[in-house]
Amino acid sequence: MTDEKRIEEVTKTVYENYGRIDILVNNAGVAGPNKPTHEYARAEWEWVFNVNVTGSFLCTKYVMPYMQRQKSGNIVYISSIYGIIGAPDLPAYHATKAANRVMAKIDALLYAKDNIRVNSVHPGFIWTPLVESFLQEQCNKSGLSCEELKKQLDVKHPIGHIGEPDDIAYGVLYLVSDEAKFVTGSELIIDGGYTAT
């Protein structure tokens, strides 16, 4: 995600193989260190931003000319609930997700004239390797079992449990479909009610 030349090459190859590019999902991301802002080394901070923000910028940059040429396309930035609300952990990650949220709005305004829609998705806790790793780290710090901590996390969701990757995939599928033809610059929160509490 930080290799500009590689991103340009992959984008060109996709276009050459398929003759068009209809969808871009800016999904790659890293959590970075879980420590207070003042304890970050600059290199740690910049690494998270390079992957999560600059990587999304580069993918959009190289896909956009193809979409403009065909006068259609859909881009979805995968942000986070923590791109909307704050939390006392993972400061670089949360800051990058806020950046992704605003990038989607800017691009929605810039490229609407080209019939290119741009939206953001804001997952809550989804059972992915990233969340599993975060939970394991909390288990090690607290001395509680991971099963107990997962139960505590499940209870924080009004729906009764954390989500699954398919919950996010179906949200993205909606946004890039014709059923969402009037949706651009929007935020789709998929969090089991977590941010409603």
N, C-alpha and C positions, 0 to 999 in steps of 0.2 A: 504493500500500500504506500510505501514511501519511495518507490522506484519509478520516477516519472516516465522514463523511456520505456520501461516494461508495460506500464499502463497504456501508453500511447500505442505500443505494438499490439497488445491484446485487443484493444478497441478496434484497431484497423483490421486485425485478423477476423474478429467476429463479423464486422461489416462485410469483408470480402467473402466470407463463407455463407452468409445469410442474405446479403443484399440490403439489409436494413437493421436498425437497432430500435426496438420499440420500448424497452423497459430497462431502467437502471435502478438497482436497489443498493444504496450506500449502507452496507450492513457491517463491514469489518470494524472491529473495535477491540481495544485492550482496556483493562481496568486501571492498570498502573498501581503504584504503591498505595497502601491504605494507611496513611499517616497524616498528621496535620499539615496544612499548607506551608507553614514556616519551616518544616523539617524536610521539604522536598529539595533535592538538588535540581538545579536548572535543567540538567540533562534528562532527569526523570520526567519532569514536567513537559519538556519539549518532545520527548518520545511519545507520550500519550497524545499530545496535540498533533504530532506528525502523522500518526496512524489514524486517529479518529476524525480530525478536521481536515488536515491537508490531504489525506488520502481521499476523502469524499470530494474535496475540491478538484483534485486531479482527475478522478473518474468522471465527474460532471463536465469538466473542461474538455475532455477528449471525446465524450459521447455527444455533447451538445451540437457540434457542427453537422453530424449525421442526422440528428433529430430535426434540426432546423431545415436541412435540405429536403427531408421528406414531409415537413410541416406537420409532424405529430410525434408524440412520445410521452412517456410517463417516468418520473423520477420519484423515488421514495427514499427519504433519509430515515434511517433507524436511529431515533433519539432514545429517550428514556423518560420515565416519570420524573427522574431527577434532572431532566432538561427543563422542567416546569417548576418543580418545588425543590427546596434545599434539603440537605441531610448532613449530619456531622461526620462524614467519612468520605473517602475517595474523592478529594477535591478536584483533582485534574480531570478525572472521568466525568464528574457531574458538570464541570465547566465546558468540556467538549460537547456534551450532549445538549447543553443550552445553545452552544454555537451551531450545532446541526439543526436545531429547531428553527433558528432565525435564518440560517442559510436556505432552508426550504421555502420560507416566506419570501425572501429576496428573489430567489430563482423563479418562484411562482409568478411574481410581478414582472420580472424581466422577460420571461419567455412565454407568457400567455398569448401574446400576439402571434407566436409561432405554433399555436395549438399544442403546446407542451405543458402538461400539468405536473405540478411538483407539490408533494405533501410530506408530512412527517408522521411516523408512528412512534408511540411512546409506551413501550412495554413496562409493566411492573416486574415483579419477581417471576421469572420464567425458568423452569428447570433445565438449564443449559450448563455446560462445563464452567462457564464464568460464574454462575450463581453457586454451583456445587463447590467450586474452589473458594469462593467467598465464605460459604457456610463452614467449610473445613477450617479455614483460618480462624473463624469465630469460635469454633469448637476448641481449637488448640489454645486460644486465649482464655476462654471461660472455664474450661474443664468440664463442660457439659457434653453429653453425647450429641452427635450430629443428628440422630433421630429426634432427640428432645428439642433441639434448636429448630429443626425443620417443622415440628409440630407447632412451636411458638410462632414461626413465620406463617404457617398456614392460617392460624387463628387471626392474624392481622388483616386477612382478606375477608371482607364480608361474604364472599362467595364460598369461603371455607377452605381454600387451598391455593397454592401458587399455580401459575399457568404452565402450559406446555408449548413447545416451539410451534406446533400447528396453530395455536391460537393467534400467534403473530402472523404466520404465513397466510392465514385466511383474511386477516385484515389488510395485508399488503395486496393480496389477490383482488379484493374489492377495490382498492384505490387505483389499481392499474387497469381495471376492467371498464367496459363501456357503461356499466351501471353507475359508475362514479364520474360520468362525463362532465358534470357541473361542479366537481370538487377539486379545488386547487388552493394552495396556501393554507390548508387545514391541518389540524392535529388530531390524530386518532389515538386516544388513550385506551390501552388494553391492559387492564391491571386488576381485574376481579373486584373492583370497587375500592382498592387500596387508598387512592387519593381522595375518595369521597368522604372518608371518615374524618 
